[in-house]
Amino acid sequence: MLSWALTFLIIAIIAGVLGFGGIAGTASGIAQILFLIFLVLFVVSLLFGRRGPPV
C-alpha cells in the first residue's frame, strides 16, 4: 500500500511540473488517503500483531 501511495505521489509531482493541475490534485489526494490507510493498518498491526507464545 505504501508503494501505491509513493506511485501516486510521483505521478502528482510529474503532473504538477507539466502543468496538469487537476490530475496532480487528484493524484495527491489519492496518495494522502492511501498513506493514511497505511498508517492506520500499521498501528493496528503493531498493537494486535504481537501475541505471546501459544500455551
Residue pairs with C-beta under 8 A, 6 or more apart in sequence:
1 34
1 37
1 38
1 41
2 34
2 35
2 38
4 34
5 31
5 32
5 34
5 35
5 38
6 31
8 27
8 28
8 30
8 31
8 34
9 27
9 28
9 31
11 23
11 27
12 23
12 24
12 25
12 27
12 28
12 31
13 24
15 21
15 23
15 24
15 27
16 24
